[in-house]
Amino acid sequence: MSARTRALAVCTALVLALLVTAVLAPLPYSLAYPGMTANVLGNDEGKPVITISGARTRKTSGQLRMTSIVATGPEATVRLPDIVSGWFRTDEAVMPREAVYPVGENTEEIAEHNAQQMRESQDTATSAALGQLGKSGEDIKVKLSLADVGGPSAGLMFALGIVDKLDGDGAGHDLTGGHTIAGTGTITAGGKVGAVGGVPLKTQAARRDGATVFLVPRKECTDAQAELPKGLRLIPVSTLDGAMDSLKALRTGGKVPSC
């Protein structure tokens, strides 16, 4: 074997070794999938998601479904073939691990962080809803209960659910118009709707569970349109008040915003 042939063989072996290492090496990404949805006007594990005391509530029809994603855990190993596969699937997304788990180094820390975000989201959703209706949080108490869900992205749907149970559309009708409405978005106590992650996966979860309308933070319209399931209508929202107006228009046949 000539010196040139030996050198070529060594280089080839090194390249192959590097390729094998790249394929097998764990990478800082998570794989995400459409998660569960829950009707905030209904029950979860046998308990009402929204319980209101100190004020008369109304019977509702239709559904307001919060949406979620599930992702591989912070300690899961994700390799190059997993990422390549995820790029070509519509029911799976590749996301930087820090975007999915921005806080914490293990499952327990992350679970506590997400639970705290959910508690804060519930408080701001209650404040936003009561503020929208001009009602006092001193007389009206709201308890929100949703098992195994963390993070702030259900804020908008919680707020709409509280409003629907207390006042509907203000004219004796349900906000839902009897339909299954899904959505996502954070909310502030002042009623502003904020962006969240994983919207294309959440639209798939919503359609899977029967939704025909999806409320999406306006800034994420483009993301939502990327893998929009057939039969699901997008309505962009920026505020709680705007979301309510859109749902009223949807019921009455008025002009409804679109992405």
C-alpha positions in Angstrom: 0.0 0.0 0.0 1.4 3.4 -1.1 1.8 6.3 1.3 -0.9 8.1 -0.5 -3.3 5.2 -0.2 -2.6 4.9 3.5 -3.2 8.6 4.0 -6.5 8.4 2.1 -7.5 5.4 4.2 -6.7 7.2 7.4 -8.6 10.4 6.3 -11.6 8.3 5.3 -11.6 6.5 8.7 -11.5 9.9 10.5 -14.3 11.3 8.5 -16.5 8.2 9.1 -15.6 8.4 12.8 -16.7 12.1 12.9 -19.9 11.3 11.1 -20.7 8.4 13.5 -20.0 10.7 16.4 -22.2 13.4 15.0 -25.1 11.0 14.4 -24.9 9.4 17.9 -24.0 12.5 19.9 -26.8 14.0 22.1 -27.9 17.5 20.9 -29.4 20.4 22.9 -32.9 20.1 21.4 -36.3 18.7 22.4 -39.0 17.1 20.3 -42.5 18.4 20.8 -45.9 17.0 19.9 -49.5 18.1 20.0 -50.6 17.7 23.7 -53.9 17.5 25.6 -56.7 20.0 25.4 -59.3 20.7 28.0 -62.6 22.5 28.0 -62.3 25.2 30.7 -66.1 25.4 30.9 -66.3 21.7 31.9 -64.7 19.3 34.3 -61.2 17.9 34.6 -60.8 14.7 36.6 -64.3 15.0 37.9 -63.9 18.6 39.2 -65.0 21.9 37.5 -62.1 23.6 35.9 -63.6 27.0 36.9 -65.4 27.4 40.2 -66.9 30.8 41.1 -68.3 31.9 44.4 -69.8 35.2 45.5 -71.8 35.7 42.3 -74.5 34.0 40.3 -73.1 31.9 37.4 -74.9 30.9 34.2 -75.2 27.6 32.3 -73.1 27.5 29.2 -73.1 25.6 26.0 -70.2 24.9 23.6 -66.6 24.6 24.7 -63.6 26.8 25.3 -60.6 24.5 25.0 -57.1 25.4 26.2 -54.4 23.7 24.2 -50.9 22.4 25.1 -47.9 20.6 23.7 -45.8 17.8 25.1 -42.1 17.6 24.7 -39.2 15.2 25.5 -37.9 15.9 28.9 -34.8 18.0 29.7 -32.8 14.8 30.4 -33.9 13.0 27.3 -31.3 12.2 24.6 -32.1 13.7 21.2 -29.8 12.8 18.3 -29.3 13.9 14.8 -31.6 11.3 13.2 -34.4 12.4 15.6 -34.0 16.0 14.5 -33.9 15.2 10.8 -37.1 13.1 11.2 -38.8 15.9 13.1 -38.1 18.4 10.3 -40.1 16.4 7.9 -43.1 15.6 10.1 -46.1 17.9 10.6 -47.1 16.4 13.9 -43.7 16.9 15.5 -41.4 19.9 16.0 -37.8 20.4 16.8 -37.2 23.1 19.4 -34.1 24.4 21.2 -34.1 22.9 24.7 -33.8 26.3 26.3 -36.9 27.4 24.5 -38.9 24.5 26.0 -37.2 24.4 29.4 -35.8 27.9 30.1 -35.4 27.3 33.8 -34.1 24.4 35.8 -31.7 21.6 35.3 -34.0 18.6 36.2 -37.6 17.5 35.9 -38.5 18.5 39.5 -37.2 22.1 39.1 -39.0 22.5 35.8 -42.2 21.1 37.1 -42.2 23.6 40.0 -41.4 26.5 37.7 -44.3 25.5 35.3 -46.7 25.1 38.2 -45.8 28.6 39.5 -46.4 30.0 36.1 -49.8 28.3 35.9 -50.7 29.8 39.3 -49.7 33.3 38.2 -51.6 32.8 34.9 -54.7 31.8 36.8 -54.5 34.9 39.0 -54.0 37.3 36.1 -56.8 35.6 34.1 -59.1 36.1 37.0 -58.1 39.8 37.3 -58.5 40.3 33.6 -61.9 38.7 33.4 -63.3 40.5 36.5 -61.8 43.8 35.3 -63.4 43.3 31.9 -66.8 42.9 33.6 -66.3 45.7 36.1 -66.6 43.3 39.0 -64.7 43.2 42.3 -62.3 40.5 43.2 -63.1 41.1 46.9 -66.7 39.8 46.5 -66.2 37.2 43.8 -63.7 34.4 44.2 -62.6 32.2 41.4 -60.9 28.9 41.7 -59.2 27.3 38.7 -58.3 23.6 38.7 -56.5 21.8 35.8 -54.3 18.8 36.6 -51.0 18.1 35.0 -50.8 21.3 33.1 -48.2 24.0 33.6 -47.1 27.3 32.2 -48.9 30.5 31.4 -50.3 29.8 27.9 -53.9 29.0 29.1 -54.4 32.5 30.4 -56.6 33.7 27.6 -58.9 30.7 27.6 -59.2 30.8 31.4 -60.3 34.5 31.2 -62.8 33.8 28.5 -64.2 30.9 30.5 -64.7 33.1 33.6 -66.4 35.8 31.5 -68.7 33.2 29.9 -69.7 31.7 33.2 -70.5 35.1 34.7 -71.9 37.1 31.9 -71.7 35.3 28.5 -71.7 37.9 25.7 -73.6 40.4 27.9 -76.8 39.9 26.0 -77.9 36.5 27.2 -75.8 34.4 24.8 -72.8 32.1 25.2 -69.4 33.4 24.0 -69.0 30.1 22.2 -72.2 30.4 20.2 -72.6 26.7 21.0 -69.4 25.8 19.1 -66.1 24.3 20.2 -63.6 27.1 20.3 -59.9 26.5 21.1 -57.0 28.8 21.6 -53.8 29.8 23.3 -52.2 32.9 24.7 -50.9 34.4 27.9 -52.8 37.3 29.4 -52.0 40.2 31.7 -54.2 41.5 34.4 -55.1 44.4 32.1 -56.3 42.0 29.4 -53.4 42.0 26.9 -52.8 38.7 25.1 -49.2 37.6 24.7 -47.5 35.1 22.4 -46.7 31.5 23.3 -44.7 28.7 21.7 -45.7 25.6 19.7 -48.7 27.1 18.0 -48.7 24.8 15.0 -48.8 21.8 17.3 -51.6 23.3 19.3 -53.8 23.9 16.3 -53.4 20.2 15.5 -54.4 19.3 19.0 -57.4 21.6 18.8 -58.7 20.2 15.5 -58.1 16.6 16.8 -60.4 17.4 19.7 -63.2 18.9 17.7 -62.5 22.6 17.5 -63.5 24.5 14.4 -62.1 27.9 15.6 -58.7 28.8 17.1 -57.9 32.0 18.9 -54.2 32.8 18.2 -52.1 35.7 19.5 -51.9 38.1 16.6 -48.1 38.0 16.5 -48.2 34.3 15.8 -50.5 34.3 12.9 -47.8 33.3 10.5 -46.7 30.4 12.7 -50.3 29.2 13.1 -50.8 29.2 9.3 -47.8 27.1 8.6 -49.4 23.7 9.5 -53.0 24.7 9.8 -55.3 21.7 9.9 -58.2 21.6 7.4 -61.5 22.8 8.9 -59.9 25.1 11.6 -60.5 28.8 11.3 -57.9 31.2 12.8 -58.9 34.3 14.6 -56.1 36.7 15.7 -56.4 38.4 19.1 -54.4 41.0 21.0 -56.7 41.7 23.9 -59.4 39.9 25.9 -61.9 42.6 24.8 -61.0 41.9 21.2 -61.3 38.2 21.6 -64.8 38.7 23.1 -65.8 41.0 20.2 -64.6 38.4 17.7 -66.6 35.6 19.3 -69.7 37.8 19.4 -69.3 38.6 15.7 -68.7 35.0 14.9 -72.1 34.1 16.5 -74.0 36.9 14.8 -72.4 36.7 11.4 -70.5 40.0 11.8 -67.0 40.8 10.5 -64.4 38.6 12.2 -60.7 39.3 12.0 -58.5 36.8 10.2 -54.8 36.1 9.9 
